[in-house]
Amino acid sequence: MIIKVCGMRDPVNIKDVEELGVDWQGFIFWPSSSRYVSEKPAYLPTKTKRVGVFVDANIEEVLATAEKYALDIIQLHGDERPDYCQWLKANSQQQLIKAFNIATAEDLQQTKPYEGLVDYFLFDTKAKMVGGNGTQFDWSVLSAYRGNTPFLLSGGIGPDDAEKVRNFHHPQLAGIDLNSRFELSPALKDIEKLKQFITEHNE
């Protein structure tokens, strides 16, 4: 089970999260986000994979940022089309994640044109605004997902959800994405809450 902690920016916090043994750390390169990374942090993780999160960004900008930050994974969180993903997959060294906003089983239909074009899907809570809103969708709708692409579960997973996550099963579930519910302030994670969650999740 991949544990991704997203919305990182503070160098000390990045190092502290890395020491928890998480698998991936996410860095948001969307200027409208309160967790936007506008300049390179003094420390970037070496033991965890680096995920860059983009929203409808110019492909050249994505590639330049991926190189500058030595990203391992590119996450697309906007309305990027299948041909955009296909080009990026063919012309970059990184793995790709495509995020989708989910509320009902019907929303899963939007994943079909992206099958085979990305390495992972990320299922987030449907909201009026782009990006996470700290609330959960009904995970039971994912029983309707029959795709071949593994996915990460996102959207409002909090410190009290370790048992719920542990009891959720799907053949394509690859990991979970943690962000706002573990924060002291935007882009500053509560290390103790993360540590407790990871310990309970692994029990």
N, C-alpha and C positions, 0 to 999 in steps of 0.2 A: 504493500500500500504506500503510494507516494504521498508524502506530506509536503505541501507547498505553502509557504507563508508569503503572502503578496503585500505590496505596498510598502516596500522597504526604502529607506533613504539615509538614515543616520548611521555613520560609520561604526560607532560603538554598539549600537543596537543590531546592526548587521552581523557583527562578530559574535555578539551574545546569542543571537538566534542560530547562527551557524553552529555554535558549541552545543546546542540542544540536539544536534544530529538530524535536523530536518533534511529533506532531499533536495528541495528547490526553494529559491527565493525569487520573488517577483519584483521587478522595477517598472514603474509606470511612466511611460513616455508620452502621455497625453496631457497637453498643457491645461486642460480644463479640470483636471483632477486635483484634489487637495493633497494628493500624495505624489504629485508630479516631480520627477527627478530632472531638475533644470541644469544641474552641473554634476560632474562625476564625483561621487563620494570618495573620501580619503582612503576608505577601505572597501574592497569588494570581496565577496566570498570566494574561497579557493576549494573548499571541501563540498560545497553545495552547488548545484547547477544554477546558472543565472538565466532567468526568464525575463524577456523584455515584452512589456504589454503596450500594444499600439491600437489606436482607434482611427480607422480610415486614413492612415498616413500614406504619404507618397512613398512608393517602393524604394526610391533612391535614399530617402531619409531612413527608412527601416534598415536597409543594408549598411548605411554609414554608421548608424547607432549600434547595430549588431557588432560591427568591427571594433568600434571605439570601446565598447563595454565588454568585449569578448563574450557575447551572449552564447549560451548553449541552445536556447529555445526561444522562438518568437511566438507570442500569443496575440492573435488578432481578435479584437473585442468590439469591432464595429460592424458595418454592413459590407465587408469585403466580399467580392464575388468569387465564384469558383475559379475563374480564369486568373484572377489575382493570386490566389493560393497556389494554383498550378505553376505559374511563372516563378513565384517565390521559392517553391519547393525545388524547382529545377535549377535555380540560380543562387541558392544560398547553402551554407554548410549546416545551418541550424535545423533542429526539429521544429515542427509547426503545431500549434494548438489553435483551433477555431472555436470561439465562444458563441453560445446560443442562449437566448433568454427563453425560459420555459415556464409555462403556467399549466398547460393542458397537454394531453397525449398528442393532440393535433400539431402542437408546436414542434414535435420531434420530426415532422415531415421535412422541415427545412434543412435537416442534416443530409438528406439523401444526395443532393448534387455534389456534396463535399467528400463523399466516401472515396477513399483511395488517394485523396489530394493532401491530407494532413495526417499527422501522427496521432493526435488526440483531439477529442472534442472536450469542451468545458461547458457544463450545464449550470447556468446561473438563473437567478430569480428574475422574472419578467418585470420590468419597471418602465415608467414613462421616460426616465432619464438614462443615458448611457452609463454603464459601469455598475458596480455593486451598490445595493441599497441596504445591506445588512439584514435582510429578511429571507426566510426560507420559502421555497415552493414545496408542493406536495410530492415528496420523492416517489410515492407509489405510482405516479404517472409514468415513471421510467420503465415500468414493467412492459410498456408498449414499445420500448426501444429495441429493435432487432438488428441494428447495424453491426458492422464488423470493426468499427473504429472504437478503441477503448476511450473511456471518458473520465474526467475529473468532476467531482461533485463540488459545487460552489454555492454561495448565497446564504449568508447569515448563520453559518456554522459557528457556534459559540462554545464557551468553556463548559457548559453543562450538557453538551451533545456527544460526548465521547461514547457513551453506551449506545446511543441512537445510531451513530456512525458504524459502530462495531456490529450492530445487528442488521444493518442494511446490506443486502446482497444483490448483486447483479453480475452476470458473467463478464461484462465489459467494464466493470468498475475498476479503475486503475489507481485512483487516489482522491485526495480532498484538498480544497483550497481554503486557507484561513486568512482572514484579514481584519475587518473593522471591529468585530466583536472581541478581539484580543488586543485592542489598542488603549493606550493611555491618552493619546492624542493622534491626529492623523499622521501616519507614517512612523509612529513610535509604538512598538509592540510591548505588551506586558509580559515579560519573560517568565514570571512565576505562573501566570495563567496558562501560557503555552506549555510550560514544563509539566504542569499538573494534567493538562489535557492529553499530552503525548503519553504520559505514564499510564493514565486511565485507559486510553485507547489501546495500548499495547498489552494490557492485562489479559 
